Amino acid sequence: MRRFSLRTLIAEAFNAHQGWERQWRNPEPKPAYDVIIVGAGGHGLATAFYLASEHGVTNVAVIEKGWLGGGNTGRNTTIIRSNYLYDESAGLYEHAVKLWEGLSQALNYNVMYSQRGVLMLAHNVHDVQSFKRHVYANRLQGIDNEWLTPEQAKAFCPPLNISRDLRYPVLGGALQRRGGVARHDAVAWGYARAADALGVDIIQNCEVTGFRRNASGAVEAVETSRGTIKAKRVGVVAAGHTSVILARAGLRMPLESFPLQALVSEPVKPVFPCVVMSNAVHAYISQSDKGELVIGAGTDQYVSYSQQGGLHVPMHALDAICELFPQFSRMRMLRSWGGIVDVTPDRSPIIGKTAVPGLFVNCGWGTGGFKATPGSGHVFAHTLATGEPHPLNAPFTLDRFRTGRLIDEAAAAAVTH
Amino acid sequence: MLLIPCPYCGERPELEFRCGGEAHIARAADPSAVDDGAWSEFLFSRGNPKGLYAERWNHAHGCQRWFNAIRDTASDRFVESYKMGEKRPLPGGE
């Protein structure tokens, strides 16, 4: 891998930029690997990168039905924060935020992590009590999160309408200053490039059609549209399609896949300094570096794999945006789209073993997986390399739905359920 | 927005309906006799297929009655709807 630096940039400037190499290879699958990761989104590629860089496991393939970063990694609203309520989730998401802070250097690829602050608005007494509880819990966990009055929120985010005449007036907000946004495509590309340089094979246009198991029931190979590939361990990181893939290994998961919609406006000059989210009236908004307003809407109510959804769902989000930020009432929206998110009953992810020996799963990130990308990959790589969970993902077992030890983060998740 | 065939009222827009999730998940006849694994399966595990799916709908802002429907989750197209208590009309029925 040729490192990006000011020196190489200047050298290429005198070479008409003809000397840049391809960022990753496009290899044919080998007959066998130590580890196969199913799904080349951010989480899968991060898993491959940390397997190679931290655990020395380089005989790894990441196989992908479509193209890398083409699913939810390229469809989310890129919000990053770690102010979750429970110690288990806060630990996992804070692990990710710490990795985000050094990620551009670690990958030698600019992921444009911008810590512009994430402001969560409270609109009723319950919100105020709940968010203050989060602030106090986060303080005990050593995670920054502070309470702002409506006037302080307005000072932090001037476009905000704090008039008492709103249908749901702003009663305050919780601000995590270390939160922010990152460039989603760059995350997938950066991890792919760095993992490829360490010897990981990224195999695109290769769909998993089944799993082959040995006499003791353990996974020994993955059957794909490009032939059978042997593997000692297999990790499925397939987001919305996890249920579909694991059904091919005879597993029934506690997951439902819903469309989650987002939309962007026409690009304008910098007008919006931070990320604002409001669970109660359902608005998620930030401005991309291109100038588009990036707006997150909600999930549709039914299971679907169609990567679209009803128009009334983004319209509902726009109603809230126009009330909270009246200056955007005449903005034109350019595109909307849907991604398929896999939601667990307790809104926390599942990272660990399945009932099939050698088959591991990292799924259930629901509506908020992007923020966890580096942390998720890091702990899942540990799980795949050692066969046992990292202390941070030990509580996030599949078995918790049998034991009842749920991690019920519904109140803290990014999208109301 | 989906156009949903209520077996009582005919096709109506999705805004009138609430989705009740997967259909034909039966509670154990003797709940104290089943183990934690079976409870977990009943409460949490879902088919979640890419393809034909039987699910429950409630015509909340219409006749307010519950019914079942078969929908293709890849295309969102409804295949058939039927009243509660009727057998699932397609293969895989219970």
Boltz contact constraints between the chains, C-beta under 6 A:
constraints:
  - contact:
      token1: [A, 243]
      token2: [B, 48]
      max_distance: 6.0
  - contact:
      token1: [A, 244]
      token2: [B, 50]
      max_distance: 6.0
  - contact:
      token1: [A, 252]
      token2: [B, 45]
      max_distance: 6.0
  - contact:
      token1: [A, 254]
      token2: [B, 44]
      max_distance: 6.0
  - contact:
      token1: [A, 254]
      token2: [B, 45]
      max_distance: 6.0
  - contact:
      token1: [A, 255]
      token2: [B, 48]
      max_distance: 6.0
  - contact:
      token1: [A, 256]
      token2: [B, 46]
      max_distance: 6.0
  - contact:
      token1: [A, 256]
      token2: [B, 48]
      max_distance: 6.0
  - contact:
      token1: [A, 257]
      token2: [B, 48]
      max_distance: 6.0
  - contact:
      token1: [A, 301]
      token2: [B, 19]
      max_distance: 6.0
  - contact:
      token1: [A, 302]
      token2: [B, 19]
      max_distance: 6.0
  - contact:
      token1: [A, 303]
      token2: [B, 73]
      max_distance: 6.0
  - contact:
      token1: [A, 304]
      token2: [B, 73]
      max_distance: 6.0
  - contact:
      token1: [A, 304]
      token2: [B, 76]
      max_distance: 6.0
  - contact:
      token1: [A, 305]
      token2: [B, 50]
      max_distance: 6.0
  - contact:
      token1: [A, 305]
      token2: [B, 73]
      max_distance: 6.0
  - contact:
      token1: [A, 305]
      token2: [B, 74]
      max_distance: 6.0
  - contact:
      token1: [A, 306]
      token2: [B, 76]
      max_distance: 6.0
  - contact:
      token1: [A, 310]
      token2: [B, 1]
      max_distance: 6.0
  - contact:
      token1: [A, 312]
      token2: [B, 1]
      max_distance: 6.0
  - contact:
      token1: [A, 345]
      token2: [B, 44]
      max_distance: 6.0
  - contact:
      token1: [A, 401]
      token2: [B, 40]
      max_distance: 6.0
  - contact:
      token1: [A, 401]
      token2: [B, 44]
      max_distance: 6.0
  - contact:
      token1: [A, 402]
      token2: [B, 36]
      max_distance: 6.0
  - contact:
      token1: [A, 402]
      token2: [B, 37]
      max_distance: 6.0
  - contact:
      token1: [A, 402]
      token2: [B, 40]
      max_distance: 6.0
